Amino acid sequence: MGEKGFFTDATLCIGCKACEVACKQWNQLPDDGFLFTGRSYDNTGALGATTWRHVAFVERPALEAQADGGGGFSWLLLSDVCKHCDRAGCLEACPTGAITRTELGSVYIQPDVCNGCGYCVSACPFGVVERQEDDGRAFKCTLCYDRLKGDLEPACAKACPTDSIVFGDRDELRARAAARVDELHRRGVGSAYLYGESEASQPGTEGLHAFFLLVDEPEVYNLPPDPVVPTKRVGAAWASMGLAALAAGAAAALSVLAGRGARS
């Protein structure tokens, strides 16, 4: 079937939350308590064990809104999801083999194998993975793997009324995303750019299977500007330790030689 993924265009999101509802309905996920969060319509708050799609509502400062032709303020909307990283920290950290890479390129947590250790939670540079409160097992978006096996598109993409969420072959999605950025630039939206569509744009994860078109800095959307899988830093850490050990050894040798010179 080839590698699949999501292209999410933030400029087309209307904040309807159809993706959130469809995801919860298909995957039989519980509600989030219907609590008042104080963050406008963002009642779910963030991605988690029971929220695999999260529509963020970000109120934009007046000057930035006016720069893009808006009024006193505007909303930035984005339907966030697990990124299914090309190099996935959660997969590399899992000690039980519960997290696997599927034939479609997605990263899948097998709930019957997960032992709830939580290593994947701290290894995810996006803060996506979360453990359930009742049994401690980790959960996240599965890319609707069960629907894909039945030749159906993921529930969130199926429900999106504006095609803000598009599912398909990853190479085709990249071409579509690049064309969309060019279109927005021609229309005067010079701030439009792609986040995580390739290894070149996001070397810390070597690219994403779920990438985004944004019009502001990643931090505004609560996305890290330079996410890095923890294990990518292991080599540099060992190199630093080796240099420190060599320096300490050289200092000790110099100290001994200096002591001998003083005695003689």
C-alpha positions in Angstrom: 0.0 0.0 0.0 3.0 2.3 0.4 3.6 4.8 3.2 0.6 6.8 4.2 0.1 9.9 6.3 -1.8 13.1 7.1 -1.4 16.6 5.7 -3.2 19.1 7.9 -3.7 22.6 6.5 -4.3 25.0 9.4 -5.6 27.7 7.1 -8.6 25.5 6.2 -9.5 24.5 9.7 -12.8 26.1 11.0 -12.7 24.7 14.5 -15.8 22.5 14.1 -14.2 19.6 16.0 -15.8 17.1 13.6 -12.4 15.3 13.6 -12.3 15.1 17.4 -15.8 13.6 17.5 -15.2 11.2 14.7 -12.0 10.0 16.3 -13.6 9.4 19.7 -16.7 7.7 18.1 -14.7 5.3 15.9 -12.1 4.4 18.6 -14.6 4.3 21.4 -12.7 6.9 23.5 -14.4 8.4 26.5 -15.2 12.1 26.8 -12.9 14.5 28.6 -15.3 15.4 31.3 -16.9 18.5 29.7 -14.9 20.7 32.1 -14.6 24.5 31.6 -10.9 25.0 30.7 -11.0 28.8 30.3 -9.4 28.4 26.9 -12.3 29.5 24.6 -13.7 26.5 22.8 -10.7 24.3 23.4 -12.4 22.0 25.9 -10.1 19.0 25.3 -6.9 21.0 26.1 -4.3 18.7 24.6 -3.6 15.4 23.0 -3.7 12.5 25.4 -4.6 8.9 26.1 -8.3 9.6 25.4 -7.9 12.5 22.9 -6.1 11.4 19.7 -7.1 14.5 17.7 -7.1 17.9 19.4 -8.3 21.1 17.8 -6.3 24.0 19.2 -7.9 27.5 19.4 -5.2 30.2 19.5 -6.2 33.8 19.8 -3.8 35.9 17.6 -2.4 39.2 18.7 -4.0 42.2 17.0 -0.9 43.4 15.1 -0.2 39.9 13.6 -3.8 39.5 12.6 -3.8 42.9 10.9 -0.6 42.0 9.1 -2.4 39.2 7.4 -5.4 41.4 6.5 -7.5 40.6 9.5 -9.2 42.9 12.0 -8.4 43.5 15.7 -7.8 39.8 16.4 -8.2 36.4 14.8 -8.1 32.8 15.6 -5.4 30.4 14.6 -6.9 26.9 14.5 -5.1 23.6 14.1 -6.2 20.0 14.4 -3.2 18.3 16.0 -2.4 14.6 16.1 0.4 12.1 16.6 3.1 12.8 14.1 4.1 9.1 13.4 7.7 10.2 13.2 10.1 8.6 10.7 12.4 8.2 13.7 10.1 7.7 16.6 11.4 8.2 20.1 8.5 6.2 21.6 9.3 3.2 19.5 13.0 3.3 20.3 12.4 3.6 24.0 9.8 0.8 24.4 11.4 -2.2 26.2 8.6 -4.7 25.5 8.1 -4.4 21.7 4.6 -3.0 22.3 5.3 -0.1 19.8 5.8 -1.2 16.2 6.1 0.3 12.8 3.4 -0.8 10.5 3.7 -1.5 6.8 2.1 1.9 6.2 4.8 3.7 8.0 2.6 4.6 11.0 3.7 4.0 14.6 1.3 1.7 16.5 1.1 0.9 20.2 -0.2 -2.6 20.9 -2.3 -2.3 24.1 -2.1 -6.0 24.9 1.7 -5.8 25.0 2.2 -2.5 26.8 3.3 -2.9 30.4 2.7 0.8 31.4 6.4 1.6 32.1 6.0 5.1 30.6 9.3 5.2 28.8 7.6 6.2 25.6 5.9 9.2 27.3 9.2 10.9 28.1 10.8 9.9 24.8 8.2 11.6 22.6 9.5 15.1 21.6 5.9 16.3 20.9 4.4 15.2 24.2 1.8 13.1 22.4 1.9 9.8 24.2 0.0 9.5 27.5 -0.8 6.8 30.0 -4.3 5.9 31.0 -5.2 6.7 34.5 -6.9 3.4 35.3 -4.3 0.8 34.2 -1.3 3.0 33.2 -1.0 1.7 29.6 0.1 4.2 26.9 -2.2 5.3 24.1 -2.2 7.6 21.1 -3.4 7.9 17.5 -3.2 4.6 15.5 -3.8 6.3 12.1 -7.0 4.3 12.2 -5.0 1.2 11.3 -8.2 -1.0 11.5 -10.0 1.3 9.0 -7.0 1.3 6.6 -7.0 -2.5 6.6 -10.6 -2.3 5.5 -9.7 0.2 2.7 -11.3 3.1 4.6 -9.6 6.4 5.3 -9.1 7.5 8.9 -12.2 8.7 10.7 -10.9 12.3 11.3 -10.0 12.9 7.6 -13.4 11.3 6.6 -15.3 13.7 8.8 -13.4 16.9 8.0 -15.8 19.2 6.0 -13.1 21.5 4.7 -10.4 19.1 3.7 -8.1 20.7 6.3 -7.1 17.1 7.1 -6.1 15.1 4.1 -5.0 11.4 4.2 -3.1 9.6 1.5 0.2 8.6 0.0 2.9 10.6 1.7 4.7 11.6 -1.5 1.5 12.8 -3.0 0.6 14.7 0.1 4.0 16.5 0.0 3.4 17.6 -3.6 -0.1 18.8 -2.6 1.2 20.6 0.4 3.9 22.4 -1.6 1.4 23.5 -4.2 -0.9 24.8 -1.4 2.0 26.9 0.0 2.7 28.3 -3.4 -0.9 29.2 -3.8 -1.1 31.0 -0.5 2.1 32.9 -1.2 0.6 34.1 -4.5 -2.5 35.2 -2.6 -0.4 37.3 -0.3 -0.1 34.9 2.7 3.7 35.0 2.8 3.8 33.5 6.3 2.6 30.1 5.1 5.1 27.2 5.4 5.3 23.5 5.9 6.2 21.9 9.3 7.8 18.5 9.4 7.2 17.3 5.8 10.7 16.1 5.2 14.0 15.2 7.0 15.6 18.4 5.8 13.0 20.5 7.5 13.0 18.5 10.7 16.2 16.4 11.1 15.6 15.7 14.8 12.8 13.3 13.8 13.9 12.6 10.2 10.5 13.8 9.0 6.9 13.1 9.9 4.1 11.1 8.6 1.7 13.7 9.8 2.8 17.2 8.8 1.3 20.6 8.8 0.8 23.9 6.9 1.2 26.8 9.4 1.1 30.6 9.2 2.9 31.4 12.5 5.8 30.1 14.5 5.4 26.5 15.7 5.4 27.6 19.4 2.2 29.5 18.8 0.5 26.2 17.9 2.1 24.5 20.9 4.5 22.6 18.6 8.3 22.4 19.3 10.4 24.4 16.9 13.2 21.8 16.7 12.0 18.5 18.1 14.7 15.9 18.6 14.3 12.2 19.4 16.4 11.7 22.6 18.4 8.8 21.2 19.8 11.1 18.4 21.8 12.9 21.1 23.3 9.7 22.6 26.3 9.8 20.3 27.1 13.4 21.1 26.6 12.7 24.8 29.1 9.8 24.7 31.6 12.0 22.7 31.3 14.7 25.4 31.9 12.2 28.1 34.9 10.8 26.3 36.4 14.3 25.9 35.7 15.1 29.5 37.5 11.9 30.6 40.5 12.6 28.4 40.7 16.2 29.8 40.5 14.9 33.4 43.2 12.3 32.6 45.4 14.9 31.1 44.9 17.2 34.1 45.7 14.4 36.5 48.9 13.5 34.5 50.0 17.2 34.5 49.4 17.4 38.2 51.5 14.3 38.9 54.3 15.6 36.7 54.2 19.0 38.4 54.4 17.3 41.8 57.5 15.3 40.8 59.1 18.5 39.4 58.5 20.3 42.7 60.1 17.4 44.7 63.2 17.3 42.6 
